Amino acid sequence: MMASKKGKDKSHLPSFITAKDRAKQYPSVLHESGGKLFCTPCNKVLDHRRKATINYHLQGHKHQKAAENSNRRRQIMMTKVETKSTVAAAERNKICEDWVRMCTALNIPLSKTDYPLVRQFLLDKVVNGGSIPKSHQLQEKHLGDLYLKGKAELKRKVSGKPVAVIFETPDVEGRCVLHILVAPLEKDDSKNFSISC
């Protein structure tokens, strides 16, 4: 009688394989959580000790349909995430470029961006103002691009036209200041050139 009980207690199922081990065999389809094996698309608990049961489930119609829907949902979600991140990055770049353009046009040093009151104003009053980084990042990432765009625009405006270039080096106190004025010249009826500003 004791021998028959011992025979019934022994299971033919492998005791050495864990849910985590089984999930590694089917990495994109199954996952382990809390010591249980789950079918990811179906969100169903499977017996990790029976490989045949897992294979039967994976070949089933319900699983195939759930996996197809899961892949379609994942593709749509990834597309939405990529689109949102692209739009967000473009908005961040635009606000930074506009900020640098405004500061340079008004001769405001970019270091003023780091002042606590300016920071607070940007956060509270400007849409996406928190996207504006500190001054050293503005100088490294945005000032050079803005300079190149301005240079290209200036070239476009004066290309093929005669121009007047006026330099001014000292200021009233004798300090060295460099101002360069580039203006296109236009011919009038007397065949003389005049500066158009």
C-alpha positions in Angstrom: 0.0 0.0 0.0 2.9 2.4 0.7 4.4 1.7 -2.7 1.3 2.8 -4.5 1.1 6.1 -2.6 4.7 6.8 -3.5 4.0 6.1 -7.1 1.1 8.5 -7.1 3.1 11.3 -5.4 5.7 11.3 -8.1 4.8 13.5 -11.1 5.9 13.0 -14.6 6.2 16.8 -15.0 9.6 18.4 -14.8 10.2 20.1 -11.5 13.4 21.8 -12.5 12.0 24.2 -15.1 10.7 27.6 -13.9 8.3 30.0 -15.5 11.2 32.3 -16.2 13.1 29.5 -18.0 10.0 28.8 -20.2 9.5 32.5 -21.0 13.1 32.6 -22.3 12.2 29.9 -24.8 9.4 32.1 -26.2 10.8 35.6 -25.6 8.4 37.7 -27.7 5.3 35.8 -26.8 5.5 34.7 -23.2 6.6 36.5 -20.0 7.0 35.6 -16.4 5.5 37.6 -13.5 5.4 36.5 -9.9 6.5 32.9 -10.7 3.7 32.5 -13.2 4.0 32.2 -17.0 1.7 34.5 -19.0 0.9 34.7 -22.7 1.6 38.3 -23.5 -1.0 38.9 -26.2 -3.8 37.0 -24.5 -2.8 37.9 -20.9 -3.6 34.4 -19.9 -1.7 32.2 -17.3 -0.2 29.0 -18.8 1.3 26.0 -17.1 5.0 26.4 -17.5 5.7 22.8 -16.8 3.8 21.5 -19.9 5.4 22.5 -23.1 2.8 20.7 -25.2 0.0 22.8 -23.5 2.0 26.0 -24.3 2.4 24.9 -28.0 -1.3 24.0 -28.2 -2.2 27.4 -26.9 0.1 29.2 -29.3 -1.3 27.4 -32.3 -4.9 28.1 -31.2 -7.2 30.5 -33.1 -7.8 32.8 -30.1 -4.1 33.2 -29.5 -3.5 33.9 -33.2 -6.2 36.6 -33.3 -5.0 38.2 -30.0 -1.4 38.2 -31.3 -2.5 39.9 -34.6 -4.5 42.5 -32.7 -1.6 43.1 -30.2 0.9 43.6 -33.1 -1.5 46.1 -34.8 -2.0 48.0 -31.5 1.7 48.1 -30.9 2.4 49.5 -34.4 -0.3 52.1 -34.0 1.0 53.1 -30.5 4.6 53.3 -31.8 3.6 55.5 -34.7 1.7 57.8 -32.3 4.6 57.9 -29.9 7.1 58.7 -32.7 4.8 61.4 -34.2 4.3 63.0 -30.8 8.0 62.9 -29.9 8.8 64.4 -33.3 6.3 67.2 -32.9 7.5 67.9 -29.4 11.1 68.0 -30.5 10.2 70.5 -33.2 8.3 72.7 -30.8 11.3 72.6 -28.3 13.7 73.6 -31.1 11.3 76.4 -32.3 10.9 78.0 -28.9 14.7 77.9 -28.3 15.4 79.3 -31.7 12.8 82.1 -31.2 14.3 82.9 -27.7 17.8 83.1 -29.1 16.6 85.3 -32.0 14.8 87.6 -29.6 17.8 87.9 -27.2 20.3 88.6 -30.0 18.1 91.1 -31.8 17.7 93.1 -28.6 21.4 92.6 -27.5 20.3 90.7 -24.4 23.1 88.3 -23.3 22.0 84.7 -23.4 23.4 84.4 -19.8 20.4 86.4 -18.6 18.4 83.2 -19.4 19.9 81.7 -16.2 18.6 84.4 -13.9 16.0 82.9 -11.5 13.4 85.6 -12.2 13.8 85.0 -16.0 13.5 81.2 -15.4 10.4 81.7 -13.3 8.8 84.0 -15.9 9.6 81.4 -18.7 8.0 78.6 -16.7 4.9 80.6 -15.6 4.1 82.8 -18.6 5.6 81.3 -21.7 4.0 78.2 -23.4 6.8 75.6 -23.5 9.1 78.0 -21.6 10.4 75.2 -19.6 11.9 73.8 -22.8 14.4 76.6 -23.0 17.7 75.3 -21.6 20.4 77.2 -19.8 22.6 79.7 -21.6 25.5 77.4 -22.4 23.3 75.0 -24.2 21.6 77.8 -26.1 25.0 79.0 -27.2 26.2 75.5 -28.2 23.1 74.2 -29.9 21.1 77.1 -31.2 23.2 80.2 -31.6 25.4 78.7 -34.4 22.4 77.6 -36.4 20.7 81.0 -36.0 24.0 82.7 -37.2 24.2 80.4 -40.3 20.5 81.1 -41.1 21.0 84.8 -40.8 24.1 84.7 -42.9 22.3 82.8 -45.6 19.4 85.3 -45.5 21.8 88.2 -45.8 23.6 86.6 -48.8 20.2 86.0 -50.4 19.2 89.6 -50.0 22.4 91.1 -51.4 23.4 88.6 -54.0 23.9 90.1 -57.4 23.5 93.6 -56.1 26.1 96.2 -55.5 26.5 96.8 -51.7 27.9 99.4 -49.4 29.9 98.1 -46.5 30.5 100.7 -43.7 32.8 99.9 -40.8 32.8 101.8 -37.5 35.5 100.8 -35.0 35.9 103.3 -32.1 33.0 104.5 -29.9 32.8 108.0 -28.3 35.1 107.0 -25.4 37.7 105.6 -27.8 36.8 101.9 -26.9 37.1 99.5 -29.8 33.7 98.7 -31.1 33.0 97.1 -34.4 29.8 97.8 -36.3 29.3 96.6 -39.8 26.5 97.9 -42.0 25.8 96.1 -45.2 23.2 97.8 -47.4 22.2 97.1 -51.0 22.8 100.1 -53.3 20.1 101.1 -55.8 20.6 103.2 -59.0 18.5 106.2 -59.3 17.8 108.2 -62.6 21.0 110.2 -62.3 23.0 106.9 -62.5 24.2 107.4 -58.9 23.8 104.9 -56.2 21.8 105.4 -53.0 21.6 103.3 -49.9 18.3 101.7 -49.3 17.6 100.7 -45.7 
